[in-house]
Amino acid sequence: VSAELSGEAYVGKVDIEQHQVLAQKYNIRSIPTMVLFKNGKEIDRFVGIKQKDFLIKEIHKASN
């Protein structure tokens, strides 16, 4: 996903075992969870395994 969105969006990964405070701050209860931010604010959240095409579509919708 990151490679297909180069320059459009940043895709990052956090190990919540090592960063438990961050997981608590964003109320991450299940793995995998993808939190979509725009201008520093959470705008959407996806829990569970999702297809690459679904994620790219959702990120494009959020950037408009």
Buried (B, 14 or more C-beta within 10 A) or exposed (E): BEEEBEEEBEBEEEEBEEEEEEBEEBEBEEEEBBBBBEEEEEEEEBEEEEEEEEBBEBBEEEEE
